[in-house]
């Protein structure tokens, strides 16, 4: 029985980050003695209402925004969050996971992204003071009770980016008070990763783990995400990690 994971994104052969994501998939698949398949599906064609009941055991929200259908991305993330489907998002995926949470959990009705709607009055995703495009930085895991900390088992990591937008600090307290937990920060204290602790696996990283994954050392965050998808597929249930 094949475990299938949906990669929600608009694959573009020009984007080196999309090729890196594909490479990381091959690297991680080699680790498991299971029948695994990860499929790219365009944001304008993915049907979340049927996909997870019939085909897919997990959702990877790929980088590469603006998406062809951002509304469908938001609705898919909402469905995955509410139905405890393992969900992983990087860069644009991270940003849209934050927007979905802000709109549907925090009540920030018009939460939006500065790149797509700069005139919005509620820009929960705003332009970074300094671009992180093709940059890397040292990050600190600030929540030792987090799933990210359990996965990495270390305090520091290197994040590599292809990104110009991040969480608007104006909304951090509201996001956090409603259950979006920051887990890793940069040296200037900006949020670079988050999770929802009441969800089995709902993890966003502004950095792209695929960019530091190798065949000899597949990225542990991607590996953990795939493991959760396998658990969902083959056990049909899995324990929620309750952390203080």
C-alpha positions in Angstrom: 0.0 0.0 0.0 1.5 3.3 -1.1 1.8 6.2 1.2 1.2 9.4 -0.8 2.1 12.9 0.2 0.8 16.0 -1.6 3.2 18.7 -2.4 1.0 21.7 -2.9 2.7 24.2 -5.2 3.1 25.4 -8.7 6.2 23.6 -9.9 8.5 25.8 -12.0 11.6 24.3 -13.6 13.3 27.7 -13.4 13.2 27.7 -9.6 16.3 26.0 -8.2 14.4 25.7 -4.8 11.9 23.4 -6.5 14.6 21.1 -7.8 16.2 21.1 -4.3 12.8 20.1 -2.8 12.6 17.2 -5.3 16.2 16.2 -4.4 15.3 16.2 -0.7 12.3 14.0 -1.4 14.5 11.4 -3.1 17.0 11.6 -0.2 14.4 11.0 2.4 12.5 8.3 0.5 15.7 6.2 0.4 15.7 6.1 4.3 12.4 4.3 4.5 11.6 0.7 3.6 8.1 1.7 2.6 6.2 2.5 -0.6 6.3 6.3 -0.6 5.2 8.7 -3.3 5.3 12.5 -3.2 3.3 14.3 -5.8 3.3 17.9 -6.9 -0.2 19.3 -7.5 -0.9 22.8 -8.8 -2.6 25.2 -6.4 -5.3 25.8 -9.0 -6.2 22.2 -9.4 -5.8 20.6 -6.0 -9.1 19.4 -4.5 -8.7 19.2 -0.7 -12.3 17.9 -0.2 -11.5 14.6 -1.8 -7.7 14.3 -1.8 -7.1 13.4 1.8 -9.9 11.0 2.1 -8.9 9.0 -1.0 -5.2 9.6 -1.7 -3.0 11.6 0.5 -1.7 11.2 4.0 0.1 14.5 4.4 0.5 18.0 3.0 3.7 19.8 2.1 3.0 23.4 1.2 5.9 24.3 -1.1 7.8 27.5 -1.6 7.2 29.5 -4.7 4.5 32.1 -3.9 2.7 34.0 -5.2 0.6 30.9 -5.9 -1.8 30.6 -8.9 -4.6 30.1 -6.4 -3.8 31.5 -3.0 -7.4 31.1 -1.8 -7.2 27.3 -2.5 -3.9 27.1 -0.6 -5.5 28.8 2.4 -8.6 26.6 2.3 -6.4 23.4 2.0 -4.3 24.4 5.0 -7.4 25.1 7.0 -8.8 21.6 6.1 -5.4 20.0 7.1 -5.2 21.9 10.3 -8.7 21.0 11.4 -8.5 17.4 10.4 -5.1 16.7 12.0 -3.4 15.9 8.7 0.4 16.2 8.9 1.3 19.6 7.4 4.7 21.1 6.6 5.3 24.5 5.0 8.4 26.4 4.0 8.9 30.0 2.9 5.6 30.8 1.0 4.1 27.7 2.7 5.1 29.1 6.1 3.6 32.5 5.2 0.3 31.1 4.1 0.0 28.8 7.1 0.3 32.0 9.3 -2.3 33.8 7.2 -4.8 30.9 7.5 -4.3 30.7 11.2 -4.6 34.5 11.6 -7.9 34.6 9.6 -9.6 31.5 11.0 -8.3 31.1 14.5 -7.3 34.6 15.6 -10.2 36.4 13.9 -7.9 38.7 11.9 -10.5 38.6 9.1 -8.4 40.4 6.4 -5.0 39.0 7.3 -2.9 39.1 4.2 0.5 39.1 2.6 2.3 42.3 1.6 3.6 40.8 -1.7 0.1 40.0 -2.9 -2.0 42.7 -1.3 0.2 45.6 -0.1 -2.8 47.8 0.6 -4.3 45.4 3.2 -4.8 46.9 6.6 -3.9 43.6 8.3 -0.5 42.5 6.8 0.4 39.6 9.1 3.1 38.8 6.5 5.3 41.8 5.7 8.5 42.6 3.9 11.7 41.7 5.8 13.9 44.6 6.7 16.8 42.7 5.1 16.2 40.2 2.3 17.0 36.6 3.0 17.1 35.6 -0.7 20.0 33.1 -1.1 21.1 33.8 2.5 21.7 31.7 5.5 21.8 32.4 9.2 22.3 30.7 12.5 19.0 30.0 14.4 18.3 29.2 18.0 15.5 26.8 19.1 13.8 28.9 21.7 11.2 26.3 22.8 12.8 23.2 24.2 9.4 21.5 24.6 8.7 21.8 20.9 8.5 19.1 18.4 11.3 20.9 16.5 13.5 20.5 19.5 12.7 16.9 19.8 13.5 16.3 16.1 16.8 18.2 16.0 18.0 17.4 19.5 20.2 20.5 19.5 19.9 24.2 20.3 21.4 25.7 17.1 20.8 25.1 13.4 21.6 26.8 10.1 18.6 28.0 8.1 19.0 28.7 4.4 16.5 30.9 2.6 15.1 32.2 -0.6 12.8 34.7 0.9 11.8 38.4 1.3 8.8 38.2 3.6 8.2 37.0 7.2 5.8 37.4 10.1 4.9 41.0 11.0 6.0 41.4 14.6 2.8 43.5 15.3 0.8 40.2 15.3 3.1 37.9 17.1 1.5 38.1 20.5 -2.0 37.5 19.0 -0.8 34.5 17.0 0.9 33.1 20.0 -1.9 33.6 22.5 -4.2 31.6 20.1 -1.9 28.7 19.9 0.7 29.3 17.2 4.0 28.6 19.0 7.3 30.1 17.8 10.0 27.5 18.0 13.1 29.0 16.3 14.4 32.5 16.1 17.2 34.4 14.4 19.8 36.4 16.2 17.6 39.5 16.0 14.7 37.5 17.6 12.6 37.2 14.5 10.5 34.1 14.2 11.8 31.5 11.7 9.8 28.5 12.7 6.5 27.7 14.4 4.2 24.8 15.2 0.8 24.1 16.7 1.4 21.8 19.7 -2.2 20.4 19.8 -1.7 19.1 16.3 0.2 15.9 15.5 2.4 17.7 13.0 1.7 21.3 11.9 5.1 22.9 11.3 6.2 25.9 9.4 9.7 27.1 8.6 10.6 30.3 6.9 13.9 28.6 5.9 13.9 25.8 3.4 15.2 22.5 4.9 15.5 21.1 1.4 18.4 23.5 0.7 20.6 21.9 3.4 19.5 18.3 2.9 21.9 15.8 1.4 22.0 12.2 0.3 24.3 11.4 3.2 22.3 13.4 5.7 18.7 13.9 4.7 17.1 16.7 6.6 15.7 15.5 9.9 12.7 17.8 9.8 11.6 16.5 6.4 12.3 13.0 7.6 10.1 13.5 10.7 7.3 14.9 8.5 7.4 11.8 6.3 7.4 9.6 9.4 4.2 11.2 10.6 2.6 10.8 7.2 3.5 7.1 7.3 2.0 6.7 10.7 -1.3 8.3 9.5 -1.4 6.1 6.5 -0.7 2.8 8.1 -2.1 3.1 11.6 -5.0 5.5 10.8 -4.3 7.2 14.1 -1.3 8.5 16.0 -0.7 10.2 19.3 -0.8 13.9 19.7 2.3 15.1 21.5 1.2 17.0 24.6 3.9 19.4 25.6 3.9 22.0 28.3 
